[in-house]
Structures are given as structure tokens and as C-alpha cells.
Amino acid sequence: VFREGEVIVNEGDQGQSMFMIGEGLVEISIAYKDRQGHMREKTLFDLGFPEYFGEMALFLNEKRSATVKALMNTV
């Protein structure tokens, strides 16, 4: 169970699991540099039941490609 606002995975972390959403809503975002060289964050999309995330890092044995944060209490 993840509380609203809690980061579930961080972009760049090593992935050792994938997540299936039982209820709730999560936000998928990535970090990038703007034209002035400042780090920014861009929301790509939201996921909810019955979607999943984290499989790419798990199956490809790569680092997380995005940050995932709970937008509400999420199971």
C-alpha cells in the first residue's frame, strides 16, 4: 500500500520488481534538462487498475526509466 504523494520507484534506480495496480492511481514522470540547462520533471501519463509498471527494468535488467508516484492511496 502506498500513500498519496509517496514515490514508489525513482528514475535511475535498479529495478528488481514490477507492480500491478489493484486500486488507486499513479503518475509516471521523467526528468529532463530544459534549454537553460535546468532540471525539470515532465508527467507522461497516469495509470490505474488493472494496469502495471516496472516490467521494463525487470525484464531488461536495466535501471528504472521513470519515476512513479501515488496520486492517491494505491494498492
C-alpha positions in Angstrom: 0.0 0.0 0.0 1.4 3.4 -1.0 0.0 6.7 0.4 -0.9 9.7 -1.7 2.2 11.5 -2.7 4.6 8.6 -2.0 7.2 7.8 -4.6 7.0 4.1 -5.5 10.1 3.9 -7.7 12.7 6.5 -8.7 14.1 7.0 -12.2 17.6 5.6 -12.3 17.2 3.1 -9.5 17.9 -0.6 -10.2 14.7 -2.5 -10.9 14.0 -5.7 -9.1 10.3 -5.9 -9.3 7.2 -5.0 -11.3 3.9 -3.6 -9.9 0.3 -4.4 -10.7 -2.2 -1.8 -9.6 -5.1 -3.2 -7.6 -6.7 0.1 -6.9 -5.7 3.8 -6.9 -3.8 5.9 -9.4 -0.1 6.6 -10.1 1.7 9.2 -12.1 4.6 8.3 -14.4 7.2 11.1 -14.9 10.7 11.6 -16.3 13.4 14.2 -15.5 14.9 16.3 -18.3 17.1 19.4 -18.8 15.4 22.5 -20.3 17.1 24.8 -22.8 18.7 26.7 -20.0 20.1 23.5 -18.5 17.8 23.4 -15.5 16.4 20.0 -14.4 12.7 19.7 -14.9 10.1 17.0 -14.4 7.5 16.0 -17.0 4.4 13.9 -16.4 4.0 11.4 -19.1 0.7 9.7 -18.1 -1.3 8.2 -15.2 -2.0 4.5 -14.6 -4.8 2.8 -12.6 -6.4 -0.5 -12.1 -5.8 -3.0 -13.8 -2.6 -1.6 -15.3 1.0 -2.4 -14.3 4.5 -0.8 -14.4 8.1 -1.6 -13.7 8.4 -4.5 -16.2 11.0 -2.9 -18.5 13.6 -2.6 -15.8 12.8 -6.1 -14.5 12.9 -7.9 -17.9 15.7 -6.0 -19.4 17.8 -5.8 -16.2 18.1 -2.0 -16.6 17.7 1.0 -14.4 14.2 2.5 -13.9 13.3 4.7 -16.9 10.8 6.9 -15.0 9.6 7.9 -11.5 6.3 6.6 -10.3 4.3 8.4 -7.6 1.0 7.6 -6.0 -1.7 10.2 -6.8 -4.0 8.7 -4.2 -3.8 5.8 -1.7 -2.8 3.0 -4.1 -2.6 -0.8 -3.7 
